[in-house]
Amino acid sequence: MCEQKPSMLLITAEWNERNSFKMIPMTKECPFSEGIFDINTKVLAMMSYQSKDSVHLLPRLDDDGELVTAKKQRQNGKRYKEQRVTLDTFVEYYVSIPEEIIDIIKRLAINADTFDYTQYLNADAKLVSEVPGSEVEPTKKPRSGKPDSK
């Protein structure tokens, strides 16, 4: 088995308006560009530097860069045409088993023994605005559905 020296740093981060953690590379030898823990799904997403060709559906554009509209609404609900495009995208790995997430963190993070990542693995997903002392203001929605007039 190939042993990987710890080469990432765990940091506190916000993801989808929730408190969480990320892993960032600290050395050139690090095989990943980023790691993000989604507290809503309890999944650790690791983005590698390796790339692969993959097919994506992208909006079709005319010569002026405007969306080409469809004659009628499509089955997927979109009102514009799409085209298949092959793109060079980075390989992503998704880990959802808690023991495997912990194993990856212990193998890759240089501060795995001092950063309390378990508080996020075991936590209920809370909006950042629900956390006492949070700097993020909750989004206010007008009651009438119209923008606030100030």
N, C-alpha and C positions, 0 to 999 in steps of 0.2 A: 504494500500500500504506500502511496506517495504521501509523505507528511508535509503539510503546509505550515510554514512558520506564521505566527499571528502577524497580520499585515493590515488590519482594519481597526478603526476607532469607533466605538459606540458613542452616539451623541443623542441628546434629547431633541425631538423634532415634533412638528405638527404634521399630521397626515389626514386628509379629508376632515378637517376641522376638529380632529381628536388629538390628544396628547399621545405620543408614541416615541419610538426611537428609530434611528437610521444607523447604518454602518457606512463609513467612508474610508476609502483607501489611504494608507499612510506610506506605502512603499511602491516603487515601480514594479516590483514583482507580484503585487497583489493581482489575483485573477479576476477580481470583480470591480466594477466601477461604482457600485452602490448597492446597499441593502436597505429595504424599507419594510417595517413591520406594520401591517394593517390591523389595527386593534378591532375593527368591526368584524372581520372574517377570521382573525387569528392566523394570518398567513404571512410568512416572511418571503418577500420577493427579492431575489438576488439577480442583479444585472451584470452580465459578464462583458468582457472586451471582445469575445468571439462574436463573429457575425455570421448570418446565414441569409440566403434569399428566401423571401416569403411573399405570398400573394396577398394583396390588400385591395379592398374595394374603396376607391376614392371618387369624389365628385368629378363628373366630366365638366370641363371648362371649354368655353368657346375661345376664339382668337384674341378676345379682349380680356380674358381671365375671368369672365362671368360664368356663373352656373348655367348649365344647359337644362332648362326646365322640361319635365316630362309632360306629355299631353294630358295625362290623368295621374292621380295619386297611385303610387306603386304599392305592391303587396306589403312591403316593409314600412309603409307610411310616409316615405319620402316623396317629395314633389319635384325631384331633380334626377337626372340620369347619373349613373355611376359607371366606372370602368375598372377592370381588373388591372392592377399594376404590380409588377414584381419589384420589391424594394429590398435593399440590403439592411437588415435589422439586427440589433444585438440580441443574443440568446438570453432568455430570462428563465430562471428556475423558481418554482413556487413550492414552499415547504409548509405543510399544514400540521404535521404531527409534532406536538410540543417537545417531546424528547429529542427529535431530530433538529428542531430549531435551536434548542439549548446546545446540542452537540456542535452544530455549525458555529454558533457564537463562541463557544469555548475554544474551538480550533482556530478561528479567524480573528477574534477581537483581542487586541493587546490589553484592553482594560476590562475584560470579561469578569475578573475577580473583584473589581471595585465599582463597576456601573451596575445599578439595580434594574436590570432589564426585566426581571421576573414580575415587577409591579405592573408591567404592561401585558405580559403573557397571561396573567391571572385577573386582570382588571375588567370591569364592565366598561363598555365604550361610553365615554361621556364627551359631550361637546366641550371644546376648549372654553367656551363662554360659561359653562356650568361649574368650572373648577374655581374655587376661591382664590383670589389674587391673580386671576388671569388678566392679561392685558388686552385680550380680544373682546370687542364689544359684540353683543348678540345682534344678529340682523333683525331690524325692525320692519315689519310688513304693515303697510297702511291698511286700515280696516275696509276702506271702500274699494280696494284693488287699484286705486289710482295713486300715482306718486305723491309724496308729501309736498305741499307747497309751502315753502319757507320764505 
